[in-house]
Amino acid sequence: MPEHKWAPPEHPDVTLHRPVSFSRELAGLLASIDPPQPVYADIAFETIPETLHLPCFAIAASEVAVLVETAWQGRRQQVLVDRDHVFRRTLRPRAH
């Protein structure tokens, strides 16, 4: 019987789209938000022509910007977003 070499399938890493972040200098001092709050954020990406409305969690904020964490593209990313582009959301209750 011939010997068969098995190897797991190779999946190339997906190129992450880079978000356009609000300027850290303009954001000022960020205050931590504990616990993180569920929000939607309108985030622009360098290679995507449209702004995306994504579910996120706000983890820090200043008077002009909010640091949000999103898992869009399957990886955790932190983006500093203009406060005018962040909207509250409520989480659905968990089903038991």
Rosetta blueprint (number, residue, H / E / L):
1 M L
2 P L
3 E L
4 H L
5 K L
6 W L
7 A L
8 P L
9 P L
10 E L
11 H L
12 P L
13 D L
14 V L
15 T L
16 L L
17 H L
18 R L
19 P E
20 V L
21 S L
22 F L
23 S L
24 R H
25 E H
26 L H
27 A H
28 G L
29 L L
30 L L
31 A E
32 S E
33 I E
34 D E
35 P E
36 P E
37 Q E
38 P E
39 V E
40 Y E
41 A E
42 D E
43 I E
44 A E
45 F E
46 E L
47 T L
48 I E
49 P E
50 E E
51 T E
52 L E
53 H E
54 L E
55 P E
56 C E
57 F E
58 A E
59 I E
60 A E
61 A E
62 S L
63 E L
64 V L
65 A E
66 V E
67 L E
68 V E
69 E E
70 T E
71 A L
72 W H
73 Q H
74 G H
75 R L
76 R L
77 Q E
78 Q E
79 V E
80 L E
81 V E
82 D E
83 R H
84 D H
85 H H
86 V E
87 F E
88 R E
89 R L
90 T L
91 L L
92 R L
93 P L
94 R L
95 A L
96 H L
